[in-house]
Amino acid sequence: MLLVAQAAQISQGFIVTWDDGATVHTVFQDQMEGAAGTAQTTIVGSWSATTNYINDDLSLSDGPPGAASGNTYVERRRAAPSISGAPTLNGGQGALLDLAANGGNAFTTGNLNVQFAYWIPVTEGIWQSPGLLDNGQISPNNGDPKTAHSYIFRSAASEFWGDDSGPGGGFGGANIDTGAQILVGQWNLMEIRADLDANTSQTCVNAVCGPEQTSVNDSPVSRVFYRSETNNVGMYIDAVSFTPSPDPTIFTWRGATPGNWNAINNWTTDTTSGSPGGTNGTNHSVTFGALGSQGTVATDTTVTVNSITFDNASSYNVAGGGQVTLAVATSDSTNPSVSVVQGDHQFQVNVQLDGATTATVAAGGSLAFNNVLNLNGNTMTKIGDGTLSINNNLIGGSGSVQCQAGVCNGTGTIGGNLSNSAVVAPGNNGSLGAQLVPEPTSLYLLVIGLVLLVRRRRR
C-alpha cells in the first residue's frame, strides 16, 4: 500500500520527503517562519511564486488568530488578499521540489509524503485544494494543475474530490468520503502519501487516514500545489511540528514470481504506516498470501524479520543466495515465528534463528527447510498438526528442536537436540510416536527414528 519511511525525529515545516527504497530524502522544506510581510524563503526546494508571510488578525480577515507553529503562516485567496502586496495568483501556489536526489528528473518511482498545517474558516459552500502532486515544475500549464497525480479537493467538512483527471471531468467527479475529516476553525495536520509505483495516493487528517485512491493520470511529480478555489475565502497554510509517521511493520507480498524480496514495489503495507522502505527489520511481519503470484521469492542478501506467515493453498518457495534471519522484535521483545495457515511451502534459502522461534504448521499444511537451518543456540518449537521437514543440515550448537505436535520428518542432519512429543517420520517414510527423546549431536533423523522404534519395542 502506502508510503512513507521518515527519519525518526521531530521535524518542523511544510515538508516533502521522497523515499527511493533505500534512502529518505527531504526534497522540500519551509518552516514558514519570517517577519510578517517578508517574502517566503525555503530550507530545501523553492516556491514557484513569492508570497509574503503574514501574522493575521481576525479583525482583518477570516484567518486563524495565531500560527500553527512559530509566529507566522501563509494566506492564499482567490480574490483580494487581507494584506497589501500579497499576490493572489488565482489563489494557488506551488512548492517546487528539489530534484537533485533523482538526478534532476521529476519523480516517477518511490514514495512521496507531504505534511503541513491547514486552516479552513467555514464548513460549506467552498472549494479548496489543500494539496496535490503534479509536474508543474517542468510544465507549469499556466499554474493550472490539470495533470495531477494526486488531487485532493476540498468540498465540505468530510469530503474530498479525487484525481483532477478523473472520470467526472475537470475536477474529479463524485465526492470521495476519505474517512479523514478536516475540522473547521482550527489547524489541521495534513498528510498526503503517494506511491508512485502503484499509482495510488492517500490522505490523512490529524493522524486519521482515509483509503487509498488510484490516480487516473499517472504523471511524474515535481511540485506540490495548493489553491483556494472560492472567492473571498482564505486558505491558510503553515508549518507544523510533528512526529513523523512510524515506519511500517506489516508487509504482504503482492509481486509476481519469480520475484525479488528486496524490491519495495513487491510489498504492500498496513494502511496506518508508511512506505515499505525494504522488508528488512526486526519488527517486520511478512505474509505470503493470496495477494501476489505464488512461486519463488528470492533474496541474495540477508534479510531480517520477526515473523513470516504462509497463507495460500499454492506453494511459495523462499530462495536465493542470501539468508532469512528470524529475530526478536526490538519494539516489544516478541519472539520470532514462522507459520503455515494452509498450503505446502519451503525455504530454499539459508535460515538462521536469532531467538527462540515457534513454527506453527496447520493440519494439511507443510513447511520444509531445504537448506541450512541454523538454530544459533536457540530453540525451535514445532506446534500444529501439519508437517515440518528438515532436509539439509541443521546447525544447533546448544540449540534444539522441540516437536510438540504433528509430524517432524526429513533427510537432513541434526547438529543439536531433538525433543519430541509428537510424530517423527524418518526419511519421509512412516511415522513413529514417542515421548521426550533428546539425541546427541550430528545424528541423522533416520537414526533418531530407529532409536525411538527400539525404545517402543522394549516397553
Secondary structure, 3 states (H helix, E strand, C coil): CCCCCCCCCCEEEEEEEEECCCCEEEEEEECCCCCCCCECCCCECEECCCCECECCCCCCCCCCCCCCCCCCEEEECCCCCCCCCCCCHHHEEEEECCHHHHCCCCECCCEEEEEEEEECCCCCCCCEEEEEEECCCCCCHHHCCCCCCEEEEEEECCEEECCCCCCCCCCCCCEECCCCCCCCCCEEEEEEEEECCCCEEEEEECCEECCCEECCCCCCECEEEEEECCCCCCEEEECEEECCCCCCCEEEECCCCCEECCCHHHEEECCCCCCCCCCCCCCCEEEECCCCCCCEEECCCEEEECEEEEECCCCCEEECCCEEEECCCCCCCCCCEEEEEECEEEECCEEEECCCEEEEECCCCEEEECCCEECCCCEEEEECCCEEEECCCEEEEEEEEEECCCEEEECCEEEEEEEECCEEEECCCCCEECCCCCCCCCEEHHHHHHHHHHHHHHC
